[in-house]
């Protein structure tokens, strides 16, 4: 397992974007989406719509994953 970010493409509101996250965050992000029975793109779009515009999408996803792991959502 690498600690280096891995870039993946997501589609948000019909637009493609690339997000770089470490493998562990990608795995957990996919697991959370599966647990919620929603596509990963839909979960990313939800996070994107609710994030502070001053905070990047990758950072917002990391915080979301961490908050889920801590039971803070």
mmCIF file of the N, C-alpha and C atoms, coordinates in Angstrom:
data_MODEL
# 
_entry.id   MODEL 
# 
loop_
_atom_site.group_PDB 
_atom_site.id 
_atom_site.type_symbol 
_atom_site.label_atom_id 
_atom_site.label_alt_id 
_atom_site.label_comp_id 
_atom_site.label_asym_id 
_atom_site.label_entity_id 
_atom_site.label_seq_id 
_atom_site.pdbx_PDB_ins_code 
_atom_site.Cartn_x 
_atom_site.Cartn_y 
_atom_site.Cartn_z 
_atom_site.occupancy 
_atom_site.B_iso_or_equiv 
_atom_site.pdbx_formal_charge 
_atom_site.auth_seq_id 
_atom_site.auth_comp_id 
_atom_site.auth_asym_id 
_atom_site.auth_atom_id 
_atom_site.pdbx_PDB_model_num 
ATOM 1   N N  . UNK A 1 1  ? 0.852   -1.183 0.000   1.00 0.00 ? 1  UNK A N  1 
ATOM 2   C CA . UNK A 1 1  ? 0.000   0.000  0.000   1.00 0.00 ? 1  UNK A CA 1 
ATOM 3   C C  . UNK A 1 1  ? 0.892   1.238  0.000   1.00 0.00 ? 1  UNK A C  1 
ATOM 4   N N  . UNK A 1 2  ? 0.558   2.133  -0.886  1.00 0.00 ? 2  UNK A N  1 
ATOM 5   C CA . UNK A 1 2  ? 1.339   3.354  -1.036  1.00 0.00 ? 2  UNK A CA 1 
ATOM 6   C C  . UNK A 1 2  ? 0.673   4.502  -0.298  1.00 0.00 ? 2  UNK A C  1 
ATOM 7   N N  . UNK A 1 3  ? 1.487   5.367  0.262   1.00 0.00 ? 3  UNK A N  1 
ATOM 8   C CA . UNK A 1 3  ? 0.976   6.569  0.889   1.00 0.00 ? 3  UNK A CA 1 
ATOM 9   C C  . UNK A 1 3  ? 0.845   7.713  -0.099  1.00 0.00 ? 3  UNK A C  1 
ATOM 10  N N  . UNK A 1 4  ? 1.221   7.440  -1.352  1.00 0.00 ? 4  UNK A N  1 
ATOM 11  C CA . UNK A 1 4  ? 1.141   8.476  -2.382  1.00 0.00 ? 4  UNK A CA 1 
ATOM 12  C C  . UNK A 1 4  ? -0.287  8.585  -2.894  1.00 0.00 ? 4  UNK A C  1 
ATOM 13  N N  . UNK A 1 5  ? -0.730  9.792  -3.161  1.00 0.00 ? 5  UNK A N  1 
ATOM 14  C CA . UNK A 1 5  ? -2.068  9.957  -3.732  1.00 0.00 ? 5  UNK A CA 1 
ATOM 15  C C  . UNK A 1 5  ? -2.174  9.310  -5.110  1.00 0.00 ? 5  UNK A C  1 
ATOM 16  N N  . UNK A 1 6  ? -3.354  8.766  -5.379  1.00 0.00 ? 6  UNK A N  1 
ATOM 17  C CA . UNK A 1 6  ? -3.662  8.156  -6.663  1.00 0.00 ? 6  UNK A CA 1 
ATOM 18  C C  . UNK A 1 6  ? -4.802  8.954  -7.279  1.00 0.00 ? 6  UNK A C  1 
ATOM 19  N N  . UNK A 1 7  ? -4.634  9.351  -8.538  1.00 0.00 ? 7  UNK A N  1 
ATOM 20  C CA . UNK A 1 7  ? -5.627  10.178 -9.217  1.00 0.00 ? 7  UNK A CA 1 
ATOM 21  C C  . UNK A 1 7  ? -6.684  9.291  -9.881  1.00 0.00 ? 7  UNK A C  1 
ATOM 22  N N  . UNK A 1 8  ? -7.953  9.630  -9.658  1.00 0.00 ? 8  UNK A N  1 
ATOM 23  C CA . UNK A 1 8  ? -9.084  8.972  -10.307 1.00 0.00 ? 8  UNK A CA 1 
ATOM 24  C C  . UNK A 1 8  ? -10.019 10.043 -10.845 1.00 0.00 ? 8  UNK A C  1 
ATOM 25  N N  . UNK A 1 9  ? -10.716 9.721  -11.902 1.00 0.00 ? 9  UNK A N  1 
ATOM 26  C CA . UNK A 1 9  ? -11.703 10.645 -12.474 1.00 0.00 ? 9  UNK A CA 1 
ATOM 27  C C  . UNK A 1 9  ? -13.067 10.391 -11.862 1.00 0.00 ? 9  UNK A C  1 
ATOM 28  N N  . UNK A 1 10 ? -13.769 11.461 -11.590 1.00 0.00 ? 10 UNK A N  1 
ATOM 29  C CA . UNK A 1 10 ? -15.143 11.410 -11.097 1.00 0.00 ? 10 UNK A CA 1 
ATOM 30  C C  . UNK A 1 10 ? -15.993 12.300 -11.991 1.00 0.00 ? 10 UNK A C  1 
ATOM 31  N N  . UNK A 1 11 ? -17.274 12.021 -12.020 1.00 0.00 ? 11 UNK A N  1 
ATOM 32  C CA . UNK A 1 11 ? -18.210 12.868 -12.753 1.00 0.00 ? 11 UNK A CA 1 
ATOM 33  C C  . UNK A 1 11 ? -19.131 13.535 -11.751 1.00 0.00 ? 11 UNK A C  1 
ATOM 34  N N  . UNK A 1 12 ? -19.092 14.861 -11.728 1.00 0.00 ? 12 UNK A N  1 
ATOM 35  C CA . UNK A 1 12 ? -19.917 15.651 -10.813 1.00 0.00 ? 12 UNK A CA 1 
ATOM 36  C C  . UNK A 1 12 ? -20.801 16.565 -11.634 1.00 0.00 ? 12 UNK A C  1 
ATOM 37  N N  . UNK A 1 13 ? -22.091 16.386 -11.517 1.00 0.00 ? 13 UNK A N  1 
ATOM 38  C CA . UNK A 1 13 ? -23.053 17.215 -12.247 1.00 0.00 ? 13 UNK A CA 1 
ATOM 39  C C  . UNK A 1 13 ? -22.742 17.252 -13.743 1.00 0.00 ? 13 UNK A C  1 
ATOM 40  N N  . UNK A 1 14 ? -22.379 16.103 -14.298 1.00 0.00 ? 14 UNK A N  1 
ATOM 41  C CA . UNK A 1 14 ? -22.124 16.003 -15.722 1.00 0.00 ? 14 UNK A CA 1 
ATOM 42  C C  . UNK A 1 14 ? -20.740 16.447 -16.159 1.00 0.00 ? 14 UNK A C  1 
ATOM 43  N N  . UNK A 1 15 ? -19.899 16.854 -15.228 1.00 0.00 ? 15 UNK A N  1 
ATOM 44  C CA . UNK A 1 15 ? -18.548 17.312 -15.552 1.00 0.00 ? 15 UNK A CA 1 
ATOM 45  C C  . UNK A 1 15 ? -17.519 16.361 -14.958 1.00 0.00 ? 15 UNK A C  1 
ATOM 46  N N  . UNK A 1 16 ? -16.506 16.025 -15.759 1.00 0.00 ? 16 UNK A N  1 
ATOM 47  C CA . UNK A 1 16 ? -15.424 15.160 -15.285 1.00 0.00 ? 16 UNK A CA 1 
ATOM 48  C C  . UNK A 1 16 ? -14.423 15.999 -14.505 1.00 0.00 ? 16 UNK A C  1 
ATOM 49  N N  . UNK A 1 17 ? -13.943 15.413 -13.418 1.00 0.00 ? 17 UNK A N  1 
ATOM 50  C CA . UNK A 1 17 ? -12.894 16.044 -12.630 1.00 0.00 ? 17 UNK A CA 1 
ATOM 51  C C  . UNK A 1 17 ? -11.983 14.950 -12.097 1.00 0.00 ? 17 UNK A C  1 
ATOM 52  N N  . UNK A 1 18 ? -10.762 15.296 -11.822 1.00 0.00 ? 18 UNK A N  1 
ATOM 53  C CA . UNK A 1 18 ? -9.810  14.347 -11.253 1.00 0.00 ? 18 UNK A CA 1 
ATOM 54  C C  . UNK A 1 18 ? -9.596  14.671 -9.786  1.00 0.00 ? 18 UNK A C  1 
ATOM 55  N N  . UNK A 1 19 ? -9.539  13.615 -8.977  1.00 0.00 ? 19 UNK A N  1 
ATOM 56  C CA . UNK A 1 19 ? -9.308  13.766 -7.554  1.00 0.00 ? 19 UNK A CA 1 
ATOM 57  C C  . UNK A 1 19 ? -8.167  12.832 -7.168  1.00 0.00 ? 19 UNK A C  1 
ATOM 58  N N  . UNK A 1 20 ? -7.229  13.353 -6.404  1.00 0.00 ? 20 UNK A N  1 
ATOM 59  C CA . UNK A 1 20 ? -6.102  12.547 -5.928  1.00 0.00 ? 20 UNK A CA 1 
ATOM 60  C C  . UNK A 1 20 ? -6.268  12.271 -4.442  1.00 0.00 ? 20 UNK A C  1 
ATOM 61  N N  . UNK A 1 21 ? -6.361  10.979 -4.112  1.00 0.00 ? 21 UNK A N  1 
ATOM 62  C CA . UNK A 1 21 ? -6.463  10.532 -2.725  1.00 0.00 ? 21 UNK A CA 1 
ATOM 63  C C  . UNK A 1 21 ? -5.542  9.342  -2.527  1.00 0.00 ? 21 UNK A C  1 
ATOM 64  N N  . UNK A 1 22 ? -5.110  9.122  -1.308  1.00 0.00 ? 22 UNK A N  1 
ATOM 65  C CA . UNK A 1 22 ? -4.335  7.946  -0.984  1.00 0.00 ? 22 UNK A CA 1 
ATOM 66  C C  . UNK A 1 22 ? -5.227  6.709  -1.091  1.00 0.00 ? 22 UNK A C  1 
ATOM 67  N N  . UNK A 1 23 ? -4.602  5.544  -1.359  1.00 0.00 ? 23 UNK A N  1 
ATOM 68  C CA . UNK A 1 23 ? -5.358  4.296  -1.539  1.00 0.00 ? 23 UNK A CA 1 
ATOM 69  C C  . UNK A 1 23 ? -6.344  4.026  -0.406  1.00 0.00 ? 23 UNK A C  1 
ATOM 70  N N  . UNK A 1 24 ? -5.920  4.251  0.820   1.00 0.00 ? 24 UNK A N  1 
ATOM 71  C CA . UNK A 1 24 ? -6.791  3.946  1.955   1.00 0.00 ? 24 UNK A CA 1 
ATOM 72  C C  . UNK A 1 24 ? -8.058  4.805  1.927   1.00 0.00 ? 24 UNK A C  1 
ATOM 73  N N  . UNK A 1 25 ? -7.938  6.055  1.488   1.00 0.00 ? 25 UNK A N  1 
ATOM 74  C CA . UNK A 1 25 ? -9.115  6.920  1.388   1.00 0.00 ? 25 UNK A CA 1 
ATOM 75  C C  . UNK A 1 25 ? -10.015 6.476  0.244   1.00 0.00 ? 25 UNK A C  1 
ATOM 76  N N  . UNK A 1 26 ? -9.434  6.069  -0.898  1.00 0.00 ? 26 UNK A N  1 
ATOM 77  C CA . UNK A 1 26 ? -10.262 5.562  -2.000  1.00 0.00 ? 26 UNK A CA 1 
ATOM 78  C C  . UNK A 1 26 ? -11.044 4.331  -1.564  1.00 0.00 ? 26 UNK A C  1 
ATOM 79  N N  . UNK A 1 27 ? -10.368 3.413  -0.868  1.00 0.00 ? 27 UNK A N  1 
ATOM 80  C CA . UNK A 1 27 ? -11.051 2.183  -0.423  1.00 0.00 ? 27 UNK A CA 1 
ATOM 81  C C  . UNK A 1 27 ? -12.213 2.506  0.511   1.00 0.00 ? 27 UNK A C  1 
ATOM 82  N N  . UNK A 1 28 ? -11.958 3.361  1.477   1.00 0.00 ? 28 UNK A N  1 
ATOM 83  C CA . UNK A 1 28 ? -13.011 3.716  2.434   1.00 0.00 ? 28 UNK A CA 1 
ATOM 84  C C  . UNK A 1 28 ? -14.126 4.512  1.774   1.00 0.00 ? 28 UNK A C  1 
ATOM 85  N N  . UNK A 1 29 ? -13.777 5.389  0.854   1.00 0.00 ? 29 UNK A N  1 
ATOM 86  C CA . UNK A 1 29 ? -14.777 6.184  0.143   1.00 0.00 ? 29 UNK A CA 1 
ATOM 87  C C  . UNK A 1 29 ? -15.709 5.262  -0.643  1.00 0.00 ? 29 UNK A C  1 
ATOM 88  N N  . UNK A 1 30 ? -15.136 4.276  -1.335  1.00 0.00 ? 30 UNK A N  1 
ATOM 89  C CA . UNK A 1 30 ? -15.946 3.297  -2.075  1.00 0.00 ? 30 UNK A CA 1 
ATOM 90  C C  . UNK A 1 30 ? -16.823 2.476  -1.133  1.00 0.00 ? 30 UNK A C  1 
ATOM 91  N N  . UNK A 1 31 ? -16.258 2.087  0.012   1.00 0.00 ? 31 UNK A N  1 
ATOM 92  C CA . UNK A 1 31 ? -17.023 1.300  0.980   1.00 0.00 ? 31 UNK A CA 1 
ATOM 93  C C  . UNK A 1 31 ? -18.210 2.091  1.517   1.00 0.00 ? 31 UNK A C  1 
ATOM 94  N N  . UNK A 1 32 ? -17.986 3.347  1.839   1.00 0.00 ? 32 UNK A N  1 
ATOM 95  C CA . UNK A 1 32 ? -19.061 4.198  2.352   1.00 0.00 ? 32 UNK A CA 1 
ATOM 96  C C  . UNK A 1 32 ? -20.163 4.335  1.308   1.00 0.00 ? 32 UNK A C  1 
ATOM 97  N N  . UNK A 1 33 ? -19.782 4.589  0.064   1.00 0.00 ? 33 UNK A N  1 
ATOM 98  C CA . UNK A 1 33 ? -20.776 4.701  -1.009  1.00 0.00 ? 33 UNK A CA 1 
ATOM 99  C C  . UNK A 1 33 ? -21.559 3.398  -1.146  1.00 0.00 ? 33 UNK A C  1 
ATOM 100 N N  . UNK A 1 34 ? -20.865 2.267  -1.100  1.00 0.00 ? 34 UNK A N  1 
ATOM 101 C CA . UNK A 1 34 ? -21.544 0.967  -1.199  1.00 0.00 ? 34 UNK A CA 1 
ATOM 102 C C  . UNK A 1 34 ? -22.487 0.753  -0.019  1.00 0.00 ? 34 UNK A C  1 
ATOM 103 N N  . UNK A 1 35 ? -22.050 1.108  1.195   1.00 0.00 ? 35 UNK A N  1 
ATOM 104 C CA . UNK A 1 35 ? -22.901 0.969  2.383   1.00 0.00 ? 35 UNK A CA 1 
ATOM 105 C C  . UNK A 1 35 ? -24.156 1.823  2.274   1.00 0.00 ? 35 UNK A C  1 
ATOM 106 N N  . UNK A 1 36 ? -24.036 2.968  1.613   1.00 0.00 ? 36 UNK A N  1 
ATOM 107 C CA . UNK A 1 36 ? -25.185 3.861  1.427   1.00 0.00 ? 36 UNK A CA 1 
ATOM 108 C C  . UNK A 1 36 ? -25.984 3.512  0.169   1.00 0.00 ? 36 UNK A C  1 
ATOM 109 N N  . UNK A 1 37 ? -25.499 2.512  -0.576  1.00 0.00 ? 37 UNK A N  1 
ATOM 110 C CA . UNK A 1 37 ? -26.146 2.063  -1.826  1.00 0.00 ? 37 UNK A CA 1 
ATOM 111 C C  . UNK A 1 37 ? -26.281 3.189  -2.843  1.00 0.00 ? 37 UNK A C  1 
ATOM 112 N N  . UNK A 1 38 ? -25.222 3.995  -2.952  1.00 0.00 ? 38 UNK A N  1 
ATOM 113 C CA . UNK A 1 38 ? -25.209 5.059  -3.955  1.00 0.00 ? 38 UNK A CA 1 
ATOM 114 C C  . UNK A 1 38 ? -23.895 4.994  -4.725  1.00 0.00 ? 38 UNK A C  1 
ATOM 115 N N  . UNK A 1 39 ? -23.897 5.437  -5.963  1.00 0.00 ? 39 UNK A N  1 
ATOM 116 C CA . UNK A 1 39 ? -22.643 5.454  -6.731  1.00 0.00 ? 39 UNK A CA 1 
ATOM 117 C C  . UNK A 1 39 ? -21.637 6.418  -6.106  1.00 0.00 ? 39 UNK A C  1 
ATOM 118 N N  . UNK A 1 40 ? -20.367 6.107  -6.273  1.00 0.00 ? 40 UNK A N  1 
ATOM 119 C CA . UNK A 1 40 ? -19.312 6.965  -5.731  1.00 0.00 ? 40 UNK A CA 1 
ATOM 120 C C  . UNK A 1 40 ? -19.401 8.379  -6.298  1.00 0.00 ? 40 UNK A C  1 
ATOM 121 N N  . UNK A 1 41 ? -19.812 8.513  -7.567  1.00 0.00 ? 41 UNK A N  1 
ATOM 122 C CA . UNK A 1 41 ? -19.962 9.849  -8.156  1.00 0.00 ? 41 UNK A CA 1 
ATOM 123 C C  . UNK A 1 41 ? -21.052 10.646 -7.455  1.00 0.00 ? 41 UNK A C  1 
ATOM 124 N N  . UNK A 1 42 ? -22.130 9.979  -7.054  1.00 0.00 ? 42 UNK A N  1 
ATOM 125 C CA . UNK A 1 42 ? -23.217 10.667 -6.350  1.00 0.00 ? 42 UNK A CA 1 
ATOM 126 C C  . UNK A 1 42 ? -22.755 11.140 -4.972  1.00 0.00 ? 42 UNK A C  1 
ATOM 127 N N  . UNK A 1 43 ? -22.001 10.298 -4.277  1.00 0.00 ? 43 UNK A N  1 
ATOM 128 C CA . UNK A 1 43 ? -21.483 10.700 -2.966  1.00 0.00 ? 43 UNK A CA 1 
ATOM 129 C C  . UNK A 1 43 ? -20.496 11.859 -3.109  1.00 0.00 ? 43 UNK A C  1 
ATOM 130 N N  . UNK A 1 44 ? -19.637 11.789 -4.124  1.00 0.00 ? 44 UNK A N  1 
ATOM 131 C CA . UNK A 1 44 ? -18.693 12.887 -4.364  1.00 0.00 ? 44 UNK A CA 1 
ATOM 132 C C  . UNK A 1 44 ? -19.440 14.178 -4.687  1.00 0.00 ? 44 UNK A C  1 
ATOM 133 N N  . UNK A 1 45 ? -20.505 14.081 -5.466  1.00 0.00 ? 45 UNK A N  1 
ATOM 134 C CA . UNK A 1 45 ? -21.287 15.273 -5.814  1.00 0.00 ? 45 UNK A CA 1 
ATOM 135 C C  . UNK A 1 45 ? -21.949 15.870 -4.568  1.00 0.00 ? 45 UNK A C  1 
ATOM 136 N N  . UNK A 1 46 ? -22.414 15.009 -3.672  1.00 0.00 ? 46 UNK A N  1 
ATOM 137 C CA . UNK A 1 46 ? -23.023 15.478 -2.422  1.00 0.00 ? 46 UNK A CA 1 
ATOM 138 C C  . UNK A 1 46 ? -21.982 16.215 -1.573  1.00 0.00 ? 46 UNK A C  1 
ATOM 139 N N  . UNK A 1 47 ? -20.802 15.641 -1.456  1.00 0.00 ? 47 UNK A N  1 
ATOM 140 C CA . UNK A 1 47 ? -19.723 16.281 -0.690  1.00 0.00 ? 47 UNK A CA 1 
ATOM 141 C C  . UNK A 1 47 ? -19.341 17.603 -1.344  1.00 0.00 ? 47 UNK A C  1 
ATOM 142 N N  . UNK A 1 48 ? -19.236 17.593 -2.669  1.00 0.00 ? 48 UNK A N  1 
ATOM 143 C CA . UNK A 1 48 ? -18.866 18.798 -3.411  1.00 0.00 ? 48 UNK A CA 1 
ATOM 144 C C  . UNK A 1 48 ? -19.889 19.913 -3.191  1.00 0.00 ? 48 UNK A C  1 
ATOM 145 N N  . UNK A 1 49 ? -21.160 19.576 -3.211  1.00 0.00 ? 49 UNK A N  1 
ATOM 146 C CA . UNK A 1 49 ? -22.221 20.576 -3.059  1.00 0.00 ? 49 UNK A CA 1 
ATOM 147 C C  . UNK A 1 49 ? -22.243 21.183 -1.659  1.00 0.00 ? 49 UNK A C  1 
ATOM 148 N N  . UNK A 1 50 ? -21.775 20.422 -0.663  1.00 0.00 ? 50 UNK A N  1 
ATOM 149 C CA . UNK A 1 50 ? -21.844 20.880 0.724   1.00 0.00 ? 50 UNK A CA 1 
ATOM 150 C C  . UNK A 1 50 ? -20.530 21.406 1.281   1.00 0.00 ? 50 UNK A C  1 
ATOM 151 N N  . UNK A 1 51 ? -19.469 21.383 0.471   1.00 0.00 ? 51 UNK A N  1 
ATOM 152 C CA . UNK A 1 51 ? -18.169 21.799 0.992   1.00 0.00 ? 51 UNK A CA 1 
ATOM 153 C C  . UNK A 1 51 ? -18.004 23.313 0.945   1.00 0.00 ? 51 UNK A C  1 
ATOM 154 N N  . UNK A 1 52 ? -17.125 23.785 1.806   1.00 0.00 ? 52 UNK A N  1 
ATOM 155 C CA . UNK A 1 52 ? -16.718 25.190 1.802   1.00 0.00 ? 52 UNK A CA 1 
ATOM 156 C C  . UNK A 1 52 ? -15.958 25.431 0.497   1.00 0.00 ? 52 UNK A C  1 
ATOM 157 N N  . UNK A 1 53 ? -16.321 26.469 -0.271  1.00 0.00 ? 53 UNK A N  1 
ATOM 158 C CA . UNK A 1 53 ? -15.632 26.722 -1.536  1.00 0.00 ? 53 UNK A CA 1 
ATOM 159 C C  . UNK A 1 53 ? -14.133 26.977 -1.379  1.00 0.00 ? 53 UNK A C  1 
ATOM 160 N N  . UNK A 1 54 ? -13.705 27.308 -0.180  1.00 0.00 ? 54 UNK A N  1 
ATOM 161 C CA . UNK A 1 54 ? -12.283 27.548 0.085   1.00 0.00 ? 54 UNK A CA 1 
ATOM 162 C C  . UNK A 1 54 ? -11.508 26.245 0.318   1.00 0.00 ? 54 UNK A C  1 
ATOM 163 N N  . UNK A 1 55 ? -12.224 25.128 0.442   1.00 0.00 ? 55 UNK A N  1 
ATOM 164 C CA . UNK A 1 55 ? -11.595 23.833 0.718   1.00 0.00 ? 55 UNK A CA 1 
ATOM 165 C C  . UNK A 1 55 ? -11.706 22.968 -0.527  1.00 0.00 ? 55 UNK A C  1 
ATOM 166 N N  . UNK A 1 56 ? -10.617 22.347 -0.930  1.00 0.00 ? 56 UNK A N  1 
ATOM 167 C CA . UNK A 1 56 ? -10.606 21.505 -2.115  1.00 0.00 ? 56 UNK A CA 1 
ATOM 168 C C  . UNK A 1 56 ? -11.446 20.246 -1.943  1.00 0.00 ? 56 UNK A C  1 
ATOM 169 N N  . UNK A 1 57 ? -11.844 19.676 -3.070  1.00 0.00 ? 57 UNK A N  1 
ATOM 170 C CA . UNK A 1 57 ? -12.676 18.475 -3.046  1.00 0.00 ? 57 UNK A CA 1 
ATOM 171 C C  . UNK A 1 57 ? -11.945 17.305 -2.404  1.00 0.00 ? 57 UNK A C  1 
ATOM 172 N N  . UNK A 1 58 ? -10.684 17.091 -2.737  1.00 0.00 ? 58 UNK A N  1 
ATOM 173 C CA . UNK A 1 58 ? -9.939  15.966 -2.155  1.00 0.00 ? 58 UNK A CA 1 
ATOM 174 C C  . UNK A 1 58 ? -9.871  16.089 -0.631  1.00 0.00 ? 58 UNK A C  1 
ATOM 175 N N  . UNK A 1 59 ? -9.604  17.274 -0.128  1.00 0.00 ? 59 UNK A N  1 
ATOM 176 C CA . UNK A 1 59 ? -9.561  17.486 1.324   1.00 0.00 ? 59 UNK A CA 1 
ATOM 177 C C  . UNK A 1 59 ? -10.930 17.242 1.938   1.00 0.00 ? 59 UNK A C  1 
ATOM 178 N N  . UNK A 1 60 ? -11.972 17.690 1.272   1.00 0.00 ? 60 UNK A N  1 
ATOM 179 C CA . UNK A 1 60 ? -13.330 17.497 1.773   1.00 0.00 ? 60 UNK A CA 1 
ATOM 180 C C  . UNK A 1 60 ? -13.691 16.020 1.831   1.00 0.00 ? 60 UNK A C  1 
ATOM 181 N N  . UNK A 1 61 ? -13.260 15.253 0.832   1.00 0.00 ? 61 UNK A N  1 
ATOM 182 C CA . UNK A 1 61 ? -13.519 13.811 0.839   1.00 0.00 ? 61 UNK A CA 1 
ATOM 183 C C  . UNK A 1 61 ? -12.765 13.145 1.982   1.00 0.00 ? 61 UNK A C  1 
ATOM 184 N N  . UNK A 1 62 ? -11.504 13.519 2.190   1.00 0.00 ? 62 UNK A N  1 
ATOM 185 C CA . UNK A 1 62 ? -10.734 12.938 3.290   1.00 0.00 ? 62 UNK A CA 1 
ATOM 186 C C  . UNK A 1 62 ? -11.413 13.201 4.632   1.00 0.00 ? 62 UNK A C  1 
ATOM 187 N N  . UNK A 1 63 ? -11.849 14.426 4.850   1.00 0.00 ? 63 UNK A N  1 
ATOM 188 C CA . UNK A 1 63 ? -12.516 14.779 6.112   1.00 0.00 ? 63 UNK A CA 1 
ATOM 189 C C  . UNK A 1 63 ? -13.822 14.000 6.246   1.00 0.00 ? 63 UNK A C  1 
ATOM 190 N N  . UNK A 1 64 ? -14.574 13.867 5.159   1.00 0.00 ? 64 UNK A N  1 
ATOM 191 C CA . UNK A 1 64 ? -15.822 13.112 5.181   1.00 0.00 ? 64 UNK A CA 1 
ATOM 192 C C  . UNK A 1 64 ? -15.556 11.658 5.581   1.00 0.00 ? 64 UNK A C  1 
ATOM 193 N N  . UNK A 1 65 ? -14.561 11.044 4.948   1.00 0.00 ? 65 UNK A N  1 
ATOM 194 C CA . UNK A 1 65 ? -14.214 9.649  5.251   1.00 0.00 ? 65 UNK A CA 1 
ATOM 195 C C  . UNK A 1 65 ? -13.807 9.512  6.712   1.00 0.00 ? 65 UNK A C  1 
ATOM 196 N N  . UNK A 1 66 ? -12.987 10.424 7.196   1.00 0.00 ? 66 UNK A N  1 
ATOM 197 C CA . UNK A 1 66 ? -12.554 10.377 8.590   1.00 0.00 ? 66 UNK A CA 1 
ATOM 198 C C  . UNK A 1 66 ? -13.730 10.552 9.545   1.00 0.00 ? 66 UNK A C  1 
ATOM 199 N N  . UNK A 1 67 ? -14.610 11.491 9.254   1.00 0.00 ? 67 UNK A N  1 
ATOM 200 C CA . UNK A 1 67 ? -15.779 11.707 10.111  1.00 0.00 ? 67 UNK A CA 1 
ATOM 201 C C  . UNK A 1 67 ? -16.684 10.490 10.129  1.00 0.00 ? 67 UNK A C  1 
ATOM 202 N N  . UNK A 1 68 ? -16.839 9.827  8.979   1.00 0.00 ? 68 UNK A N  1 
ATOM 203 C CA . UNK A 1 68 ? -17.613 8.581  8.926   1.00 0.00 ? 68 UNK A CA 1 
ATOM 204 C C  . UNK A 1 68 ? -16.970 7.527  9.812   1.00 0.00 ? 68 UNK A C  1 
ATOM 205 N N  . UNK A 1 69 ? -15.650 7.398  9.725   1.00 0.00 ? 69 UNK A N  1 
ATOM 206 C CA . UNK A 1 69 ? -14.928 6.398  10.514  1.00 0.00 ? 69 UNK A CA 1 
ATOM 207 C C  . UNK A 1 69 ? -15.062 6.663  12.023  1.00 0.00 ? 69 UNK A C  1 
ATOM 208 N N  . UNK A 1 70 ? -15.142 7.941  12.374  1.00 0.00 ? 70 UNK A N  1 
ATOM 209 C CA . UNK A 1 70 ? -15.273 8.323  13.786  1.00 0.00 ? 70 UNK A CA 1 
ATOM 210 C C  . UNK A 1 70 ? -16.722 8.366  14.254  1.00 0.00 ? 70 UNK A C  1 
ATOM 211 N N  . UNK A 1 71 ? -17.653 8.120  13.336  1.00 0.00 ? 71 UNK A N  1 
ATOM 212 C CA . UNK A 1 71 ? -19.066 8.147  13.680  1.00 0.00 ? 71 UNK A CA 1 
ATOM 213 C C  . UNK A 1 71 ? -19.606 9.542  13.920  1.00 0.00 ? 71 UNK A C  1 
ATOM 214 N N  . UNK A 1 72 ? -19.016 10.530 13.258  1.00 0.00 ? 72 UNK A N  1 
ATOM 215 C CA . UNK A 1 72 ? -19.418 11.925 13.465  1.00 0.00 ? 72 UNK A CA 1 
ATOM 216 C C  . UNK A 1 72 ? -20.403 12.438 12.423  1.00 0.00 ? 72 UNK A C  1 
ATOM 217 N N  . UNK A 1 73 ? -20.921 11.553 11.565  1.00 0.00 ? 73 UNK A N  1 
ATOM 218 C CA . UNK A 1 73 ? -21.880 12.040 10.564  1.00 0.00 ? 73 UNK A CA 1 
ATOM 219 C C  . UNK A 1 73 ? -23.271 11.585 10.889  1.00 0.00 ? 73 UNK A C  1 
# 
